[in-house]
Amino acid sequence: MKQKVGTTIEHLTSQVLKLLQRRPTDSFRYAEITSLLGLQSESEKRALRKVLHHLAETEIIQRVKGKGYRYISKPSRIIGRLSVTKQGTGIVEAEGGEVARVFIPHRFLGTALDGDRVRVALFAEPSSRRAEGSSREEMPEGEIVEVLERGRSQIVGTMEKSHGFFFVVPDNTRLTRNVYIPRAHTKGARPGEKVVAELMEWNSTELNPEGRIVEVLGKAGDPHVEILSVAREHNLPLAFPRDVCAEAKAIPESIPEEEIRLRRDLRNLLAFTIDPEDAKDFDDAVSLEVLDGGRMVLGVHIADVSYYVREGSALDREAFRRGTSVYLPTTVIPMLPEKLSNNLCSLRQGEDRLTYSVLMEVNKEGRVISYEIVRTIIRSRRRFTYEEVQKIIETGKGRVQSSVERDFAETIQRMHELSQVLLKKRLREGSIDFESAEAAFRFDDRGYPVEIIKKRRTEATSLIEEFMLLANKTVAEHINRIRRGGEAKPFVYRVHDVPDHEKLRELANYVKQFGFRLHVDGGTSSRSLQRLIEQVRGSEVEELINEVAIRSMAKAVYSPNNIGHYGLGFSHYTQFTSPIRRYPDLLVHRLLTEYQQGMSAARVRQWMDRLDELCKHASAMEQNALEAERQAVRVMQVEFMKRHIGDVFAGMISGVTSYGIFVEITDLLIEGMVHVRDMEDDYYVYDEKQYALVGRRTKREYRLGSRVMVRVVSVDVERRQVTLALVEE
């Protein structure tokens, strides 16, 4: 029986495997597979050839000469991407097939490095291993027999000299071998300097990888150099290519009259922006009109970046490559050149700007009863900061008592009331509302941190968050309505899979130590997790448990295949509201425009062929940016602590291991280590079940969540480590 399938590579791969697995002893010719899957268009047939080639290359299926393709029921080899754990072992994520993940003991890593695409020979006898940061699972074991593609060509680290030889010690602790630098390739770098080394060759495990210095960044340990090294480590481009700059420079400052005539003119609307005080790229403005019967029209107006960044242009190619803007403590690495990000696309006060507007009629229960998604032109009436809006919410007053300010204040109060209705509705319907704090910094004139500020969500930030969530949800549901009754339509969804059940069981055991309960039998709904979050709210361990719960979740990603968003409790969700700084949002704008103008069948096929790759790249760039941001924050936190060696702080035990305890200094959101060797009042034994170190003689316990006083003993900016000692209260 023929079955019609979608044309995304991921979906087609799944269908091919299902077909071959049902009859594992049979071989199928290309024409038979095409017919059985009901593939008719040339683009579908091209996609099938790609899938068959990839599955044969990765030894998931076998190409039988003269007979076609058949399934390999027990593969002896797999191909995948290597991740090296902190312990120096490896996990290879396989590219399809029955085997999902393979454990690689350190001695069998060969010449592979973290991030490499590798071929793995599976051992006949699998063994149970615990993957770093993963749930317990039975994983086959294997040996890397070939490096197919290096995950990186350059390594960032510190130049060192030993016995007359130069080496680079990688910053990335997952790169377990130092890189040998021949004297002729040092580029004048001296020991103690941070450098970028290009890998030249590594063919034998008996030797170190060999490289050459391509850039000297500066003295290791200097916070500005360390931030630069974070950018280099994550391949974050600090400058734009010449053709991109030239293209941006050529864009006219003024908006053509013919373009204005094509749009709905909302310049008389009371629309305004609400952003952090130091923001320059204003993606979104909001408006609110009051109707009869408690109804309101909420307007979310988003910069129309797609008007300026045309598909296939130099600007577009560079935006795709970057994927996202990256926000480091002392600098922003934008996705788009400044002329666009901070000027033409930024919804600056008093200036005409092209926008995409979602106009939602909302009733008093927070339900969207009608909506429009239209291309518009607006003029932001005012640039508000979160602090200003929070003050208005708390006092009901603007900064001066003019009639204009009263209009703003009244609108903001109504927006606040609506946002609270939306929040309560969202939580009732299954959203999880994690509370977390972020570290922000105040710098001196030289760019050194002089204060760490603990930033929390406020009613003002929640207001914007709820409005953006509603706009994104409305856009995704709009696309779903277009799809009904017809073939699958290409789109970019923001999806969040259900959590791994074993990770939830571990979370349940973890929170039990603090007297809280999470029911996991028979699966866990998002409502169960929200009940846990409500249980811990206001407790001393709220932030700790929130952080552990977040780590138990799957990562949200971009995908052309909609599986819903577990954390938000939404069946349809996308990201539409930040096209200045997120490439997927720009894609969503383009797709919306094409649907409004009428997308041809050929164009549908083009999008279907490309979207899977676009989404995977965007997801990878997002994770890369998040990791860079985390590391850069850590650099500045550690640099700040240099001023406080010898000082005593209050903290909470955030982690317990056999070699010591991790303590988070409560007011600074920075974690340090108390080594068990420095706990000299007793001999401490690690109790894994109780998440505690227990004194053998005194029976004193240091448990997760316990409050302690600590003294800062030493700080290493280069290694981003803070060493602490316990202080008797």
C-alpha positions, 0 to 999 in steps of 0.5 A: 500500500502506498503512503504519502509522506512529507518531504523533510529529510528527517521525516523521509529518513524515518519513513525509509527506515520503517519500510526497510525494517518491516522486511529486513531480509528483503532488498528494495530498489530505488524505484520500489521505495519511491513507489511504496512511499508515494513520492512523485515530485522531482524534489521528493525523489532528490531527497530520497537519493540523499537519504539512501546515500547517507544511510548507506554511507553511515552503514545503517542500510546496505547497498546490495549490488543489483538488488537495491537496499536492505536494512542492517539489523545489527550494525557493527559500525556507526557514524556520529558526532563525538562529545568528550566528557569532563572525565575524558571519556566520550559519547558519540551521538549516532546519525540515525539507526537503532543505536542512538549513543555509544560510550567510548572509553578514554583509551579508545578515543584515538586521535579524535577531538571533542566535536569531531564526526567519527566512525565507531566500531562497536564492541560485541559486549556492551557495558553499562556506563554513566554518561556525564550529565545524562541518565543511567542507560545501557549504552553499547561501547565502541572504539573510534576507528576514523575521524571523518571530519574535524569539529574545529580547525582552531584551538584557543589556549595558553602558550606554555614552554616545557623542556625547550618545547612550546605547547598550547594548553587548551581552554576547553577542558574537553580537549584533553591533549596539549597542542605541540607548536614547532618553534618556527610556528610560534608567531612570536607568542610567549609563555603565559600568553593567550593564543589561537592555534590552527591544527596542522596534523594529528595521526598518532596517539603516541604524539601530541596534535601539532599546530601553528599560532595564527593569533596572539590575543594577549596576556592570559588572565587579563579579563579583556583577553579572556573575554576575547578568548571566549569569542574565539573559542566559540568562533564568534566573528567580531567583524563583518565581511567587506561585502556585508558592510558594503551592502548595509551601507548602500541601503537608503535611510528613508522609506520609499513612499510606494512601500508605505502605501503597501502597508497599514499606517499605524503611526498615530497609534500609541505604541512604545518600546520597553527594554533594558536601560542599555539596549540599542536594538529595539525589536518590538513595540507594544500598544493597547486599545480598549474596546467595549465589554472588557475587550482590548486590542493588544498590538505587538509590533516587530521590526520588519527585518525581512524588508532590508535583509533579502534572501540570498544577499550577503547580509542574509548569508552572514546572518544565517552563519551567525544565527543569533546575536551574542550578548557578552558582559562587555560587548555585543556581537550582533547578527546584523551590522549596526546600521540595521540592528541599531538604526534602520530596523531598531524601533527608535522613539519618534522615527518611522519604522517598517514593522510586522504587527500582530493585532489581537483582540483579547477578552477579559479572560485573556483569550484571543477572539480574533487577530490580524497579522499585517505589514505596517509602519509605526512610529514609537512614541516613547522609549521606556526602560523596564525600571520606568515601567516598574515604577509606573506599575507600582505607583500609577504615575509617570515621571512628570504629570503631563496629559501625555504621561498620564496616557502612557501611565494609564496604558501601562497599568492596563497592560500590566493587568492584562499581562497578569491575566495572561500569565494566570491563564498560561499557568492554568493551561500547563506552562511551567514558570521557572524563577531564576536570577541572572548576574549583571555587572557594573564596570569601572572606566577601564571595563573591570567589574566593580559590582555584581547585580542580581537581576530578577524578573519583575512585573515589567519584564513579565509584561513584555514576556507575556505579550511576546509569548502570546504573539508567537503563539498566535502566529504559530496557530495561524500557520496551523489554520493554513495547514488544515485540510491541505498538505504540510506547509513549511514553517519554523517551530520552536519545539520542546520535547517531553523530558527523559523519564529517568532524568525526572526520577533523578529530579524526584529523588533530588527534591525529596532530600529537601522535603518536596515531592514530584510525582513521576509514575506513569509520566510527568505532565508539565502541571506536575512540574509546575506544582513542584515549582510552586512548592519551592517558591519562597524557600531557601532552596528555590533557586537551587531546585529551579536550576536543577529542574531546568537541567532535567528538561530537554533543550528547546530547539527550532524544527520544521516538524511541530511536536509542541512546546512542553515547557510552555504547554503550547501545542503550537509555538514559534519565535517571531518577535526578535528578527534583529537578533535571531535568524529563525525569527527572520525566516518566520517573517519571510514565510508569513509574507510568502503565505500572504502573497501566495506561495507556489508549489515549487516554492513550497518544495524549495522551503521543504528541502532547506528548512531542516538544515536551517533549523539545525544550524540555528539551534546549534548557533543558539547553544554555542551563543548560550555557552559563550555567554555563560563562560564570559559571565564566569570570567567577569565573576571570577575577576570580580572575586580577585578584589575579595580574597580573604573576605567572608561570604554567606553561601549555599551548598550547590553541589556535593562530590567525593572531592569536595563541595560546591558553594554558591555565594548567595548575593553574587551568584558565583560558585566556588569549590571547597576541597575535601582535603582542606576540610581538616576538622574530620575525615569526610566520606561521600554519601551519594544517596544523601547528596552529602559529605559526612564526617567519620568522627563528628558525623557532621554533614554538609548537604545540598542546600545547607547554608554555610559561611565561606572565605575566598582563598584564591582566584584563577581567572584563566581557569575560571576557578574560585577556591573557598574555605569553610568558616565556623559561624 
